[in-house]
């Protein structure tokens, strides 16, 4: 189960269009057991669409997503983009986290003592106990994000996907998040979608650069020429990890 | 006031009051889901397209309730498909069905022989003309709607809060959204009979908005929506009686005034 390069999900030749606009063109990718994969690329480049196709929330026009571990497929943890998350809903923190305990395939749901226990446990771990009764509409960005992570983790996932987890949160929350993810990655594979790789640069094992097409898929060393091709303009690559891997100056003409 | 007290002794007023309680109850529960899911425009599309069924029923001479229900259910199923497969936002389709429904309805009403076209009762209804039979239908359907929502409450909340997460949890999202849309259609058609198309929209929206201004929990919102719905219905009924104005528009304006007052009170208390 822990073989480093044992494939967990194989994504082949994915094409997807919204109306006439091609969003993804022949994208192929592999997620391994124990992986820490970052899917990067410019805004509007199809990263989130690719993620939703991998999760099975969207059907591709063509191509295939094959899960080699059926158990993992049924135990996906998912943290959506919290910056665009609907906040006006009248629910409190613990009610949102409790949704992670909904039982699969059932119309009639019952809450057990074990559900209560697991939710309390995860609220404690993520430092959310004090705000358990707070309405989600009154949370800060960082707090809402931790709530969504708690909701994903209380499902006891075999794999965790996060969409733009560091957009618009403060530096402290970013650091706390990267620590949580690093710890989690000891047990389960993690896939993050982000337009800003810097915070994760020292932790991720693989990077996939997507802008309609897949421009790069490999280990953490990024090539500025590939990035320039993917983003369509010169890109400054700055890795905050230790050691600093790529630091290069470009002309922005 | 004495004339209102006298009116209370008549069947038509008792029916109106019973129908008001049903309307307040349905709108508090179903309306809250619609408002928090941002489906107000969609429910507007469903209620206006139901008019096509009403008009057709008049022309062909079958039960208008059945006609409206058939049209509303068909339209809501079309829109549900669009939401569940969300590739394109359904707002253009809603606008189209809205206009088509009203047009088809008006054409049928005009074509009906010996029928003087008067659209006011459809748009604003007349709660004072509800028959005992209509009232019994209302009670039956209200109970059905409430039982289904109570039984499926948690998964319905999960789907309306975040359908993608619910889908990854393995919940039958398509079924749940369809159930919610069907219940909304039934509610809308029940209430068109009592209060008309425009007032349905107002009642589905105003009491939940008052609830949302007061409470931050879903149950609290529904309770306050019910209380304010009753206040709006009874207050509007009483006012229309006193001022000798049509009930529907007076109920709508009573609701809007109450919403404004609650919002103002919230602003004043939060700034001090």
Interface residues (C-beta under 8 A of the other chain):
Chain A: X18 X19 X52 X55 X56 X57 X74 X76 X78 X80 X85 X86 X88 X89 X90 X91 X92 X96 X99 X100 X102 X103 X104 X105 X106 X107 X108 X109 X111 X135 X137 X138 X151 X155
Chain B: X36 X38 X87 X88 X151 X152 X154 X155 X157 X158 X160 X161 X162 X164 X165 X166 X167 X168 X169 X170 X171 X172 X175 X176 X212 X215 X216 X217 X218 X220 X221
